[in-house]
Amino acid sequence: MKYNYYIADVFTKQIFSGAQIAVFPNAEGLSKEQMQLVARELNLSETVFVFHPDKQTTNRVMRIFSPLGEVDFAGHPIIATAFVLASCGDIQLTAAVTPMVFEQNTGPVNVNISAEDGKPSFVQFTRKVTSVIDYFTPSDDELASFLGIQPSELDHKKYAMRLVSCGVPYLIVPVWRYESVRNAKFNYAAWSQSIAPQTAAQEILLFSPKTPYADADFNARLLGPRIGIHDDPPVGSAMPAFASYLCSFDFMQKGTYTFTVDRGEQSNRRSVLNLEMDHKGENTLTIRVGGAAVMVAEGVMNIPD
């Protein structure tokens, strides 16, 4: 059978930036094995397959696959899927903001699509997360050794290293300068000799509160033993942990906060993620993640029955 698909760049307003996500708006009839083969064929970070359980509503079922396997939850695909469905006419934009629900393997996700001149301009989704925060982290020397930076580049004045999990554990490491984030190079040998593997975190979120771009408050990057030494993968899935991390500091008073996080560089698929969080001093945190997207390509794939 023939299936239409689209490729969108997510968390960006500029083509050939952000994260590339493929979306199949109507994947009825495809098996898990077929979806996995398609994801491997496209070889993007994620490919989304959309199903319509009730054509009378805006509820959709999303199944997300990386080239390696199915993903239970991911943020970038939500933005891409809402944008694609609104752009191709699968979802009718009836007002300035159109609400819908995406059902992922982890449960339903509430989504709002903002429109300008009848076209999608911004997509935001809401999540409630419960975090576990551990203050047990490797020493400065160990951190510096497997990140390829100097211990003096680590920030201990305002922030501190912490292990945060909202289901997936991340070792979150603050540095003073944007350049430290960009120049870090993961060292697997140093990692394996440190206590870091004992924390159960397989990814490190390295961030700086300084960035050369006026539209961002933080610059962030993921590194780790499963990430290529020169890779700079999407950070959307780490944002619940990052929001929980920020709320763990005493100087963060209760209230609603809005901030932006950028990933990458202007010459290397830069993304800009908009985050809001309702900090109530509780374990459960409500966060809203939003961003823009642009259409890059559309096509038809012949998938054997």
Secondary structure by P-SEA (a helix, b strand, c coil): ccccccccccccccccccbbbbbccccccccaaaaaaaaaaacccbbbbbbbccccccbbbbbbbccccccccccaaaaaaaaaaaaacccccccccccbbbbccccbbbbbbbbccccccbbbbbbbbbbbbbcccccaaaaaaaacccccccccccbbbbbbbccccccccccccaaaaaabbbbaaaaaaccccccccccccccccccccccccbbbbbbccccccccccccccaaaaaaaaaaccccccbbbbbbbbbccccccbbbbbbbbbbcccccbbbbbbbbbbbbcccbbbbbcc
